Each structure stands twice: as C-alpha cells, then as structure tokens.
Amino acid sequence: MPGTTETTITATMTLNEISLSVPRALEVFARHGLDSCCGGASPLALVCERHGLDLEALLAELRAV
C-alpha cells in the first residue's frame, strides 16, 4: 500500500529500532525535534512523554511514511 510502511511501528520500539526499520522516520523525528543520538535507545512512548508529544499522533505519522 503506497504511503505506508511494511514494518509495524509500536510504542515500545526505540527510536534507533524505528530509524533502522524505516529510515524516513528520521524526517518525522526531525520535525518534532527528536533525534536518535540522545535518547535513541529509549522507547517511543517514553520519548513522547518526556517531550510532551501525543504518542498516537506520532505513531500515525510514522506509520504513514
């Protein structure tokens, strides 16, 4: 399906895991001021909590790339 990834991205995946599975996720992270350098080993849910981001909205955005 165009515009979606074959990899299922979950809230428990780390930023590094997501970046490796879906390289275009780096574009989404950059839009939200996230990088996999600092905190890349943290689960997405924790990163969203720390940065005040809506987890479900970010998951949807990541899954759309």
N, C-alpha and C positions, 0 to 999 in steps of 0.2 A: 504494500500500500504506500503510495507516494506521501512523503512528508512525515512518516513515522519510522521509528527505529525497530529493528528486529529484537534488540535487547530490551528486556523489561527492566526499567529503572525503578528501584524501590527506595524507600526512605532509609533503609538500613545499609545501603551501599555507601561507601566512602566516596568523596569527591575524586580521589585517584582512580577508583574502580570505574566510576562513571566516565571519567575522561578517557580511560583506556578502551572502554567498550564503545563509546560514542564520542569520537574526537570533536565533533561540532558542539558538544556540551560545553566546551571551553568558551564558546561565544556567549552562551547563556550565562555562564558563571561571570564572565566579564561584565555583562550588562547589569548584574546585581552586585558588583563589587566583590566577588568571591574569586579566590584563586586556589589552586591545588597545592601551592607551595607551602603556605602556612595554613594548617588545618586540613590538608588534603587527606590525612588518614582518619578524619572524623566522619561519622555517618551524616548523611544529608539532613536527617531530622535534627540532629544536634546543631549543625551549622545554621540551619534556618532559625532555630530557637535563639541562638547566640546573636544572630544578625537581624532578628525581628522580621523574618520573611515568612510569607504564607507557604507552608510546605506543599499543600495540594496544588496551589497555583504554579509553584516552581516545578513540581513533578510533571504537571501537564505541559508546561513549556519545554521541559527536557525531552519528554516523550514525543513531542511534535517535531523535533529536529531530525 
